[in-house]
Amino acid sequence: MNLAAKIRTSIATCSLSALACWSLLCLSSGVALAATPNVVVIFMDDMGYADIGPFGAKDYPTPNLDRMSREGRRFTDFYVPQAVCSASRAGLMTGCYNVRVGILGALGPGAKHGINADEMTIAEVCKQRDYATACYGKWHLGHHKKFLPMQNGFDDYFGLPYSNDMWPYHPGVAHLPMEERLKRWPHLPLVDKNEVVNPQVTGKEQEQLTTWYTERAVKFIEDNKSRPFFLYVPHSMVHVPLYVSDKFKGKSKRGLFGDVMMEVDWSVGQILDTLRKHELDKNTLVIFTSDNGPWLSYGDHAGSAGPLREGKGTMFDGGCRESTIMWWPGKIPAGTECSTPAMTIDILPTVAELIGAKLPDHPIDGRSIRPLMTGESSESPHEAYYFYWGRQLQAIRSGNWKLHFPHTYRTLNGKPGGTGGVPAAYGQGKIELSLFDLSKDIGEQHNVADQHPDVVKRLQALGDKMRDELGDENRPGKGQRPAGKL
């Protein structure tokens, strides 16, 4: 009996507890994995595909991420469901395409909705197994109390409730008197647990955000080293406006952006070193990825998508394919690479499988990618991944094929981005029905739809099925669920 058959048999016949069932799966597959591993997710903001050393960064060092890659596994084709802040986070937290759970775009300080209490977050999955849980960083799934982390499975929270540019010092309002600015953007709050501890965050405080998040993360690990834990660190950086502490100012060859990336790398090192110090490394899965690609209109304050097309705000790979590293010494093979497509929606069901927890009763879209992490298999658990922008289904990836349906998108049209934190203006592009072979055309430049009509037909049929489930523009889907409301 082959490995897949053994695992299917184990699942079908297991009538033990979830933990016992997981132990049986481990024995069936010949993989020795801990029953209650710790899990750490480090989630960047607006980081480009080529912004860390293991994926091509050259103008600043990222030694801790380089080491993490040497000791872990690079995922070269790892995606988010939508290339914008709140939508991306909804996918990670719930294991669902964000359009299923009603979270679109980037929720601002005027939003009166957020994550629905009926959704099960990764933290709530972990609470089934009595994990300690914490979130330190940018939440962005609703800033009212009922939507904050402490009401959604987390024992502790510290950070910004939304993006660090949603404040009265944004370049777009900097020319206005403060009274007029505040009509557009209120002051930016800093939240500790459920309380606003600083109602008017300034640039000086933003310089300390990466350090503060890191210090809280390290303390959380140390305080919970004797019990299983789930730690989520969604950095505010490298979202503009960029800020960095004195210890990294002027240290890179890439200006302020490089300085900020060096500090983020330091933060990763602090977390990994703490795990090693307390001998937790061999019992901890660490995932490093980002919410979307670079905000290209900001030019020298933005990252790089490398060989990928476009950036944040588009569903070309430059917007939604993220440089990702997974690390678990002794469990994830060191110095390896996975090119099988995977997505952040797969993290929740993977964690549930690893710790022996139950999945939500309602439908989710993710599937466990444990075999991809451990190197047991290179086969995707999905027939395809689906890419919405807003409510519009814009693209599908299946294997090496990516099909774009006709849609418009924002683009710089080859112009340079802005300088000094002031963005350049986007233009608009339009793409017709187009098929790309990403194994030969990573930049999505050469439409081969006419040469592969059978592939186009198959992917169009998959798109029609997904439209029935999750809708498309003004067409509702039968599987959509509402966001939480005040």
C-alpha positions in Angstrom: 0.0 0.0 0.0 1.5 3.4 -0.9 1.8 6.4 1.4 -1.4 8.2 0.2 -3.4 5.0 0.6 -2.1 4.4 4.1 -3.0 7.9 5.2 -6.5 7.6 3.7 -7.0 4.3 5.5 -5.8 5.8 8.7 -8.2 8.7 8.4 -11.1 6.4 7.5 -10.6 3.9 10.3 -9.5 6.2 13.1 -12.1 6.3 15.9 -9.7 7.5 18.5 -9.3 11.0 19.8 -8.0 13.7 17.4 -4.6 13.4 19.0 -4.5 9.6 18.8 -5.6 9.8 15.2 -2.8 12.1 14.4 -0.3 9.8 16.1 -1.6 7.0 13.9 -1.1 9.1 10.8 2.5 9.8 11.8 3.2 6.1 12.2 1.5 5.3 8.9 3.6 7.8 7.0 6.8 7.0 8.8 7.2 10.7 9.8 7.9 11.4 13.5 6.2 14.7 14.3 5.5 16.1 17.8 1.9 15.8 18.9 1.7 19.4 20.1 4.2 21.5 18.3 4.5 25.2 18.8 3.6 27.3 15.8 4.9 30.8 14.9 3.7 32.8 11.9 5.7 35.9 11.0 3.6 37.9 8.5 5.2 40.8 6.7 3.3 43.8 5.2 3.8 44.8 1.6 7.1 42.9 1.3 8.1 42.1 -2.3 9.0 38.6 -3.6 12.7 39.6 -4.0 13.1 41.5 -0.7 14.9 38.9 1.4 18.3 37.3 0.7 17.0 33.8 -0.1 14.8 35.2 -2.8 17.3 37.7 -4.4 17.8 40.7 -2.2 21.4 42.1 -2.7 21.6 45.6 -1.2 21.3 44.7 2.4 22.0 41.6 4.5 19.3 39.3 5.9 21.5 36.8 7.7 18.8 35.4 10.0 16.4 34.7 7.1 19.4 33.3 5.1 20.0 30.9 8.0 16.3 30.1 8.3 16.3 29.2 4.6 19.4 27.0 5.0 17.9 25.2 7.9 14.4 25.1 6.4 12.4 25.0 3.2 11.8 27.7 0.6 8.3 27.8 -0.9 8.8 29.5 -4.3 5.1 29.4 -5.4 3.3 30.4 -2.2 0.3 32.7 -2.5 -2.2 34.9 -0.7 -5.9 34.9 -1.8 -6.0 38.6 -2.4 -3.2 41.2 -2.7 -4.4 43.7 -0.1 -4.2 44.0 3.7 -7.4 42.9 5.3 -8.5 40.5 2.6 -5.1 38.7 2.8 -5.3 38.5 6.6 -8.8 37.1 6.5 -7.6 34.2 4.3 -4.7 33.4 6.7 -6.8 33.6 9.9 -9.8 31.6 8.6 -8.5 29.2 6.0 -11.0 30.6 3.6 -10.9 32.8 0.5 -11.6 36.2 1.8 -14.7 36.6 -0.4 -16.2 33.6 1.4 -16.0 35.4 4.7 -17.0 38.9 3.5 -13.7 40.8 4.1 -12.6 42.8 1.1 -9.9 45.5 0.6 -8.2 47.3 3.5 -10.5 48.2 6.4 -10.1 51.8 7.5 -10.8 53.6 10.8 -14.3 54.3 9.6 -15.2 50.6 9.0 -18.1 49.2 10.9 -17.4 45.6 10.1 -14.8 43.0 10.7 -14.1 39.3 11.2 -17.3 37.4 12.1 -17.4 35.8 15.5 -18.8 32.7 13.8 -15.5 32.2 11.9 -12.9 30.0 13.5 -9.4 31.5 13.5 -6.1 29.7 13.7 -5.9 30.8 17.3 -9.3 29.2 18.1 -8.1 26.0 16.4 -5.1 26.0 18.7 -7.3 26.7 21.8 -8.9 23.3 21.3 -5.5 21.9 22.4 -5.1 24.3 25.2 -2.4 26.4 23.5 -1.3 29.8 24.7 -2.0 32.3 21.9 -0.8 35.8 21.1 -0.8 38.4 18.4 1.8 41.2 18.3 1.5 43.6 15.3 -1.0 44.8 12.8 -4.4 43.1 13.1 -6.5 44.8 10.4 -9.6 42.6 10.7 -11.8 45.2 12.4 -10.7 47.8 15.0 -13.8 47.8 17.2 -13.5 45.7 20.4 -15.7 42.8 19.2 -13.4 42.2 16.2 -10.0 42.5 18.0 -7.7 39.5 18.6 -8.7 38.9 22.2 -12.3 38.2 21.1 -11.1 35.8 18.4 -9.0 33.3 20.2 -5.9 35.2 21.3 -4.8 35.4 24.9 -2.8 38.6 24.3 -2.6 41.4 21.8 -0.4 44.4 21.3 -0.2 46.5 18.1 -1.9 48.7 15.6 -5.5 47.8 14.7 -5.0 48.8 11.0 -2.3 50.1 8.6 0.3 52.6 9.9 -0.5 55.1 7.1 -4.1 55.5 8.2 -3.4 58.6 10.2 -3.3 62.4 9.7 0.4 62.4 8.6 -0.3 60.6 5.4 1.4 62.3 2.4 -2.0 62.7 0.7 -3.1 65.1 3.5 0.2 66.5 4.7 -0.5 69.9 2.9 -3.7 70.4 4.9 -4.2 72.1 8.3 -4.5 69.4 11.1 -8.2 70.2 11.5 -8.8 69.3 7.9 -6.5 66.2 8.1 -8.5 64.8 11.0 -11.7 64.9 9.0 -10.0 62.3 6.6 -7.8 60.3 8.9 -8.1 60.2 12.7 -5.1 59.8 15.0 -3.5 56.3 14.9 -4.1 54.3 18.1 -1.8 51.7 19.7 -3.7 48.9 21.4 -2.6 46.7 24.3 -5.0 43.8 24.8 -8.4 45.6 24.4 -7.3 49.0 25.5 -6.0 52.0 23.6 -2.7 52.8 25.4 -1.6 55.6 23.0 -4.4 57.4 21.1 -2.0 59.5 19.0 0.9 57.4 17.7 3.7 59.6 16.2 6.7 58.9 14.0 8.8 58.4 17.1 6.6 55.6 18.3 6.5 54.1 14.8 10.3 53.9 14.9 9.9 51.5 17.8 7.1 49.2 16.5 9.3 46.4 15.2 11.3 46.4 18.4 8.2 46.4 20.6 6.6 43.6 18.7 9.8 41.6 18.9 10.2 42.1 22.6 6.6 41.1 23.3 7.1 38.0 21.1 10.3 36.9 22.9 8.7 37.4 26.3 5.6 35.4 25.2 7.9 32.5 24.2 9.8 32.6 27.4 6.6 32.8 29.5 5.1 29.8 27.7 8.1 27.6 27.1 6.6 24.8 29.2 3.3 24.6 27.3 2.3 24.6 23.6 1.8 28.0 22.0 0.7 29.8 18.8 2.5 33.1 18.2 1.4 35.4 15.3 3.7 38.4 14.5 2.1 40.5 11.7 4.6 43.3 11.3 3.5 46.8 10.4 6.6 47.1 8.2 7.4 47.4 5.3 4.1 49.2 4.7 4.6 52.9 4.2 5.3 55.2 5.9 8.7 53.5 6.7 10.2 53.8 10.2 13.2 52.1 11.7 14.9 52.3 15.1 18.2 54.1 15.7 20.0 50.7 15.8 19.4 50.2 12.0 19.2 53.8 10.6 21.6 54.3 7.7 22.9 50.8 7.8 21.9 49.5 4.4 22.9 50.3 0.8 19.2 50.6 -0.1 18.2 53.6 2.0 15.4 53.6 4.5 13.7 50.5 2.9 16.9 48.4 3.3 17.3 49.6 6.9 13.8 48.5 7.7 14.3 45.1 6.1 17.5 44.7 8.2 15.5 45.4 11.4 12.9 42.9 10.4 15.6 40.3 9.8 16.9 41.1 13.3 13.4 40.5 14.7 13.3 37.1 13.0 16.7 36.3 14.5 15.5 37.3 18.0 12.6 34.9 17.7 14.6 32.0 16.4 17.4 32.5 18.9 14.9 32.4 21.7 13.5 29.1 20.5 17.0 27.7 20.3 17.9 29.1 23.7 15.0 27.3 25.4 15.5 24.1 23.2 12.1 24.6 21.6 13.4 24.7 18.0 12.9 21.0 17.3 9.3 21.3 18.5 8.3 24.6 16.7 7.1 25.3 13.2 8.0 28.8 12.1 6.4 30.2 8.9 7.7 33.5 7.4 5.7 35.1 4.6 3.9 38.3 3.6 0.4 39.7 3.1 0.9 40.8 -0.5 3.6 42.1 -2.9 5.3 45.5 -3.0 3.4 48.8 -3.2 5.3 49.8 -6.4 4.0 53.4 -6.6 6.1 54.3 -3.6 9.3 53.7 -5.6 12.4 53.9 -3.4 10.2 53.2 -0.3 8.7 50.1 -1.9 10.2 46.6 -2.3 10.8 44.5 -5.4 8.7 41.8 -7.0 11.9 40.6 -8.8 10.9 38.6 -11.9 7.2 38.7 -11.2 4.7 41.0 -12.9 3.2 44.1 -11.2 2.7 44.3 -7.4 0.3 45.0 -4.6 -3.3 45.6 -5.7 -3.1 43.3 -8.7 -3.6 39.5 -9.0 -0.6 39.1 -11.2 2.0 37.1 -9.3 3.9 40.2 -8.3 0.9 41.1 -6.1 0.0 37.7 -4.7 3.0 35.3 -4.8 5.0 35.7 -1.6 8.6 34.7 -0.7 8.0 32.1 2.0 10.2 30.1 4.3 9.1 27.3 6.6 11.4 26.1 9.4 11.2 23.2 11.8 14.6 21.5 12.5 14.5 17.8 12.2 11.0 17.8 10.7 11.2 20.0 7.6 14.2 19.0 5.4 17.0 21.6 5.6 18.1 23.6 2.5 15.2 22.4 0.4 12.7 24.0 -2.0 9.1 23.4 -2.8 7.8 24.7 -6.1 4.3 23.2 -5.8 1.7 26.0 -5.5 0.3 26.6 -2.0 -1.5 29.4 -0.2 -2.0 31.0 3.2 -5.5 29.5 3.3 -3.7 26.1 3.8 -2.0 27.1 7.0 -5.1 26.7 9.3 -5.9 23.2 8.2 -2.2 22.2 8.3 -1.9 23.4 11.9 -5.1 21.6 12.8 -3.7 18.4 11.4 -0.4 18.9 13.1 -1.8 19.4 16.6 -4.8 17.0 16.3 -7.5 19.7 16.4 -10.9 19.8 14.6 -11.6 21.9 11.6 -14.6 24.3 11.7 -18.0 22.8 11.0 -18.6 25.3 8.2 -16.8 25.0 4.8 -13.3 26.3 4.4 -11.1 26.4 1.3 -7.7 25.5 2.6 -6.2 22.0 2.7 -3.4 20.6 4.7 0.0 21.0 3.1 1.9 18.9 5.7 3.4 16.6 3.0 4.7 19.6 1.1 6.3 20.9 4.2 8.0 17.6 5.2 9.0 16.7 1.6 6.9 13.5 1.6 5.1 14.6 -1.5 5.1 17.3 -4.2 1.5 16.8 -5.1 -0.9 19.8 -4.4 -4.0 19.0 -2.4 -5.9 21.5 -4.7 -7.0 21.1 -8.3 -6.6 24.9 -8.6 -6.3 28.2 -6.7 -8.6 31.1 -7.4 -7.7 34.8 -7.4 -10.3 37.4 -6.8 -9.8 41.2 -6.8 -12.6 42.7 -4.8 -15.5 40.4 -5.8 -14.3 39.8 -9.3 -12.7 36.4 -10.2 -9.6 37.5 -12.1 -7.4 34.5 -12.4 -6.9 30.7 -11.7 -3.7 28.8 -11.2 -3.7 25.0 -11.7 -0.3 23.3 -11.8 2.0 25.5 -13.9 -0.9 27.1 -15.7 -2.4 30.5 -14.8 -5.4 31.8 -16.6 -6.5 35.4 -16.4 -10.0 36.4 -17.2 -10.5 39.8 -18.9 -10.0 42.5 -16.3 -8.5 45.9 -15.7 -5.7 46.5 -13.2 -3.6 49.3 -11.9 -0.1 49.7 -13.3 2.8 52.3 -13.5 3.1 51.4 -17.2 6.8 51.3 -17.0 7.2 54.6 -15.2 9.3 54.8 -12.0 7.6 55.0 -8.6 7.8 57.9 -6.3 10.6 59.1 -4.0 10.9 59.9 -0.3 7.6 58.4 0.7 5.5 60.2 -1.8 3.8 57.9 -4.4 3.6 58.2 -8.1 0.3 58.0 -9.8 -0.9 54.6 -11.2 -2.4 54.3 -14.7 -4.7 51.6 -15.8 -4.0 48.4 -17.8 -6.3 45.8 -19.3 -5.7 42.2 -19.9 -7.9 39.9 -22.1 -8.4 36.2 -21.6 -4.8 35.0 -21.3 -3.0 31.8 -20.4 0.5 31.7 -19.0 2.8 28.7 -18.4 4.6 29.8 -15.2 7.2 27.1 -15.5 8.6 28.9 -18.6 7.1 32.4 -18.2 7.3 33.5 -14.5 6.7 37.1 -15.5 3.3 36.3 -17.1 4.3 38.0 -20.4 3.5 35.5 -23.2 -0.1 34.6 -23.7 -0.4 31.0 -25.0 -4.2 30.6 -24.8 -4.4 29.9 -28.6 -1.9 27.1 -28.3 -3.7 25.3 -25.4 -7.4 25.6 -25.9 -8.0 22.5 -23.9 -6.3 24.0 -20.8 -8.3 27.2 -21.3 -11.6 25.3 -21.5 -10.7 23.2 -18.3 -9.8 26.3 -16.3 -12.9 28.2 -17.5 -15.1 25.4 -16.3 -13.4 25.5 -12.9 -14.0 29.2 -12.8 -17.7 28.7 -13.5 -17.9 26.3 -10.5 -16.2 28.8 -8.3 -18.5 31.6 -9.4 -21.4 29.4 -8.3 -19.8 29.0 -4.9 -18.2 32.4 -4.2 -19.8 34.7 -6.8 -18.3 37.2 -9.3 -18.7 40.9 -9.2 -22.5 41.5 -8.9 -23.3 37.8 -8.9 -23.7 36.3 -5.4 -22.3 32.9 -4.5 -24.1 30.2 -2.5 -21.2 29.7 -0.2 -20.6 33.3 0.9 -20.9 34.2 4.5 -21.2 37.7 6.0 -18.6 39.7 7.8 -19.2 40.6 11.4 -21.2 43.8 11.9 -21.4 46.3 14.7 
